[in-house]
Amino acid sequence: MTIDLQWLAAIVTAITAIVTPVVVCVKSVNKLVERIENLESWNKRQQRDLDRTAQENEIIITGVLASLKGLREMGCNGPVSQGIEDIEGFLADAAHRNTSYQRSDV
């Protein structure tokens, strides 16, 4: 069997026509996977920052509540008592509120 140049060129062209789209698809999928991994990593960092901020806010609210209770013990009423009621109400509501995210892998 004799292999001539036209037949060889046809085989190479056919192989190239099949392989090129596959290579392009694989590269595109790899880029998408990398972007998804980067977004997931960024999302985890953001969630850690949000959790840390929530903890800081809880500490601040607790400190303000303690200060207001101290003022009330010293005889300050009116807005102080209202502030205590508002903060205690907020804390009670927040304890039963659902969060908007799942913390399964943080």
Phi, psi and omega in degrees: 000130183259133178258116177261171185293324180295316180295316179298317179296322178294318179296314180296319179296318180295316179296317179297320180294331179276317187284322185302310179297326179295316179297318179297317179296317180297317179296318179296317179296319179297320177295318179296318179298318179297318179296320179296317178298318178296318178294320178295320177296315179297319180297320178296319178295318178298319181294321176298319178296318178297317179297319179296318178296320178297320178295318178298317179297321178298318179296317180296314181297319179297319178295318178295318179298317179297319179296317179295321178295323176296319178296321180295322178295333179277358175107359178280126180236204178070245182299332179295312179297320178296319178298318178298314180297318180296314181294316179296322176296317178298314180297322178294318178293318182295330181292336183253003182276140176283149176272159184268008181219162176260130181256040186287326185238024179271000000 
